[in-house]
Amino acid sequence: MLYQTQKTALTPLTTAHLAQTMTLLEYSNDELRQEIESALANNPALELSEEKLCPICHRRLPSNNRCPVCSSPNQVQDEKPIIFLSPRTDFTPKRRESYQDEIGLEEWTASIEDLPTYVLRQIAPELATEDRKLAAHLLSALDEDGLLTITLVEVAKYHHVPLSRVQKVQELIQRADPIGVGSLSPNAALLIQVKILEENSHYVPPKTADAIM
């Protein structure tokens, strides 16, 4: 007896355009140029269009050969605030370095430390053991400008602690270097800096805090 079976299989279907493209890819530069010249000679309707593209964004270049996108300077968004966090050295009296200190500077090696680790290392001696998780939570929520991306209420609810306890940890962070880090807004960071300047007997123009607020 004869049995008939059916099998389903997928076979690649090569179109004429694909076959021509694969053939052209195998040509060298001289062979490709000859093929183009032959096609132009055999078909008067064809035209050779030489387009110049930007080497960066690959957009078509205008007549002046300057890319309108890549050649234009980056525009600064005026609506985005620019925040400056001052280092602690601006708020403390400078001491004269000794000759031994100047020699020791040459022996230091460069090290890379992220901002949360840098701040946590500063406040660790003054931080209570039970508040370490709160400090780590706040520092892990800093953006690239050193400002908090979460509210203190969220942290208090997450750890089931009073809001005042989270505020004390935040104040400890704000007084670390750079002063104002861990604030909720640029204005809050500036207010902390003004407050510490006043505490260190630095002259602050009257009503400076009111102008910031």
C-alpha positions as MATLAB code, in Angstrom:
seq = 'MLYQTQKTALTPLTTAHLAQTMTLLEYSNDELRQEIESALANNPALELSEEKLCPICHRRLPSNNRCPVCSSPNQVQDEKPIIFLSPRTDFTPKRRESYQDEIGLEEWTASIEDLPTYVLRQIAPELATEDRKLAAHLLSALDEDGLLTITLVEVAKYHHVPLSRVQKVQELIQRADPIGVGSLSPNAALLIQVKILEENSHYVPPKTADAIM';
ca = [
       0.000    0.000    0.000;
       1.042    3.535   -0.699;
       0.812    6.193    2.019;
       0.774    9.897    1.321;
       2.369   12.236    3.828;
       2.396   16.009    3.874;
       5.263   18.096    5.192;
       5.309   21.820    5.739;
       8.585   23.591    5.165;
       9.691   27.176    4.661;
      11.946   27.861    1.692;
      13.516   31.253    1.086;
      12.041   33.071   -1.908;
      14.649   35.163   -3.659;
      13.141   38.076   -5.555;
      14.733   39.645   -8.608;
      15.551   42.809   -6.672;
      17.192   40.843   -3.870;
      19.180   38.749   -6.325;
      20.411   41.881   -8.094;
      21.371   43.460   -4.787;
      23.328   40.386   -3.718;
      25.128   40.397   -7.062;
      26.076   44.067   -6.731;
      27.444   43.514   -3.242;
      29.998   41.095   -4.663;
      31.378   43.691   -7.104;
      34.532   45.653   -6.490;
      34.546   49.445   -6.731;
      35.715   49.395  -10.373;
      33.201   46.726  -11.372;
      30.387   48.599   -9.625;
      31.345   51.837  -11.404;
      31.332   50.052  -14.786;
      27.939   48.520  -14.028;
      26.491   51.956  -13.197;
      27.933   53.502  -16.369;
      26.542   50.642  -18.437;
      23.063   51.038  -16.908;
      23.110   54.810  -17.552;
      24.159   54.253  -21.183;
      21.460   51.629  -21.842;
      18.618   53.520  -20.143;
      18.405   57.277  -20.943;
      15.723   57.715  -18.266;
      18.245   57.053  -15.506;
      20.159   59.926  -13.917;
      23.154   59.813  -11.611;
      22.455   61.841   -8.488;
      25.457   62.499   -6.251;
      24.240   63.297   -2.711;
      26.518   64.312    0.113;
      25.560   62.989    3.541;
      26.633   64.144    6.990;
      29.226   61.690    8.352;
      27.667   61.958   11.848;
      23.863   61.881   11.438;
      23.795   60.752    7.761;
      21.364   63.499    6.801;
      21.482   65.030    3.303;
      23.823   68.042    3.252;
      22.660   71.354    1.725;
      24.601   73.283   -0.905;
      26.950   74.818    1.685;
      28.006   71.301    2.829;
      27.164   72.123    6.484;
      24.802   69.890    8.412;
      22.053   72.077    9.929;
      21.799   69.745   12.940;
      25.364   68.752   13.795;
      26.940   72.150   13.017;
      24.593   74.152   15.248;
      25.704   74.716   18.873;
      23.828   73.032   21.658;
      21.051   75.211   22.972;
      20.888   75.716   26.708;
      17.418   75.393   28.142;
      16.834   78.559   30.130;
      13.951   77.076   32.036;
      16.157   74.403   33.648;
      17.821   75.767   36.798;
      21.585   75.620   37.148;
      22.551   74.567   40.661;
      25.906   75.242   42.270;
      26.743   73.327   45.427;
      29.572   75.059   47.249;
      32.310   72.958   48.880;
      32.824   73.163   52.608;
      36.095   75.065   52.128;
      34.065   78.144   51.160;
      32.445   78.223   54.591;
      35.399   77.478   56.855;
      38.535   79.556   57.479;
      41.461   78.545   55.339;
      44.585   77.373   57.140;
      48.056   77.822   55.806;
      49.459   74.551   54.568;
      52.840   73.570   55.847;
      55.748   72.473   53.749;
      55.125   68.864   54.738;
      51.525   69.125   53.498;
      52.694   70.407   50.117;
      55.060   67.469   49.786;
      52.353   65.019   50.816;
      50.046   66.226   48.051;
      52.394   64.848   45.421;
      52.139   61.382   46.941;
      48.348   61.245   46.809;
      46.743   59.016   44.220;
      43.536   59.863   42.382;
      40.442   57.968   43.464;
      36.875   57.971   42.160;
      34.055   58.065   44.721;
      30.392   58.675   44.017;
      28.473   61.414   45.813;
      26.307   59.192   48.101;
      29.368   57.307   49.374;
      31.301   60.541   49.827;
      28.511   62.125   51.903;
      27.794   58.986   53.919;
      31.456   58.731   54.892;
      31.298   62.273   56.276;
      28.158   61.894   58.373;
      28.828   58.345   59.592;
      30.451   59.411   62.918;
      27.433   61.585   63.807;
      24.820   59.173   62.477;
      22.963   56.914   64.888;
      23.049   53.217   64.091;
      19.266   52.992   63.745;
      19.290   55.908   61.265;
      21.782   54.409   58.819;
      19.011   52.906   56.691;
      17.293   56.293   56.497;
      20.503   57.990   55.379;
      21.191   55.301   52.780;
      17.633   55.631   51.444;
      17.931   59.409   51.106;
      21.383   59.326   49.541;
      20.366   56.676   47.018;
      17.601   59.021   45.817;
      19.916   61.902   44.812;
      19.868   63.127   41.241;
      22.893   64.325   39.260;
      22.592   67.772   40.903;
      22.618   66.348   44.433;
      18.917   67.027   45.054;
      16.381   64.560   46.421;
      14.012   62.912   43.963;
      11.664   61.668   46.696;
       9.872   63.376   49.579;
      10.665   62.906   53.243;
       7.113   61.664   53.825;
       7.714   58.755   51.441;
      10.841   57.736   53.346;
       9.059   58.001   56.708;
       6.165   55.838   55.505;
       8.486   53.266   53.959;
      10.482   52.768   57.175;
       7.513   53.377   59.530;
       9.308   56.119   61.458;
       8.263   59.649   62.467;
       8.790   62.392   59.910;
      10.878   64.396   62.383;
      13.431   61.580   62.511;
      13.850   61.647   58.729;
      14.178   65.443   58.832;
      17.062   65.207   61.310;
      18.908   62.806   59.016;
      18.305   65.122   56.068;
      19.688   68.115   58.007;
      22.805   66.096   58.779;
      23.227   65.311   55.078;
      22.669   68.934   54.041;
      25.538   70.101   56.259;
      27.987   67.695   54.634;
      30.232   68.590   51.730;
      28.984   69.865   49.289;
      26.777   71.979   51.537;
      23.147   71.828   50.488;
      23.280   68.292   49.131;
      20.136   66.302   49.891;
      17.811   69.298   49.630;
      14.417   69.045   47.977;
      14.929   72.091   45.711;
      17.641   74.525   44.588;
      16.189   77.246   46.849;
      16.349   74.927   49.858;
      20.019   74.198   49.098;
      20.779   77.933   48.931;
      19.001   78.559   52.234;
      21.171   75.956   53.958;
      24.297   77.596   52.577;
      23.178   81.023   53.812;
      22.369   79.584   57.237;
      25.812   77.989   57.610;
      27.502   81.196   56.459;
      25.712   83.081   59.224;
      26.635   80.424   61.794;
      30.323   80.799   60.871;
      30.184   84.599   61.372;
      30.367   85.373   57.658;
      28.697   88.539   56.446;
      25.433   87.868   54.654;
      23.476   90.777   53.136;
      20.199   91.473   54.950;
      17.070   89.764   53.669;
      19.113   87.316   51.606;
      17.050   84.391   52.840;
      13.807   86.246   52.037;
      15.005   86.873   48.489;
      15.792   83.176   48.039;
      12.432   82.062   49.356;
];
